[in-house]
Amino acid sequence: MVHLACWAHARRYFEQSLDQDKVRSEYVLLEIQKLYAIERELKEATSEDRKKQRLEKSLPIINELGKWLFRESNNVLPKSSIGKVIYYTTNLWDSLQSYLYNGDLHIYNNLVENSIRPNALGRKNYLFAGPHEGAQRTAMYYSFFGTCKLNGVNPEKLLVKVLSLIADHKVNKLHELFPQNLDLESANNN
């Protein structure tokens, strides 16, 4: 598992600090813009080529930006807007670089956030919707439907298939009935 921080969040916080410290914020925003330009160039590249090009083109930008941020952290007030965003960014520095070493990872996590937003909204909406057992059931349904959606599986077909197989299925092999592992087209999938 790789902890991946989001450059879109860092960028957003620097945009918010433009009013307080335009010079520093603009510098960082321009450097982040260079990283995004490289990503646009690599959009059609293979995973391996993307990794190679990132290390060649993006890593030097990130290294220089990191040196600048750590140097500037001594020149700003920690509680100021720019001080907070510099602290935020330097605190996540290793995680912000994680995308460089895997061509399958993205510079931002907007896609992930958009896919989990319905779960987060549901969690908030159902916080006081009933007893604890009801909340646990709701969480199970969200997990079930979310996993089906993630794997492009029709939840109704999956449920019918699993219910037809589960009585005779070995307990230590239940993972075979997960949406990502079950062949819904096969008539006799054991």
Secondary structure, 3 states (H helix, E strand, C coil): CCCCCCHHHHHHHHHHCCCCCHHHHHHHHHHHHHHHHHHHHCCCCCHHHHHHHHHHHHHHHHHHHHHHHHHHCCCCCCCCHHHHHHHHHHHCHHHHHHHHHCCCCCCCCHHHHHHHHHHHHHHHHCCCCCCHHHHHHHHHHHHHHHHHHHCCCCHHHHHHHHHHHHHHCCHHHHHHHCCCCCCCCCCCCC
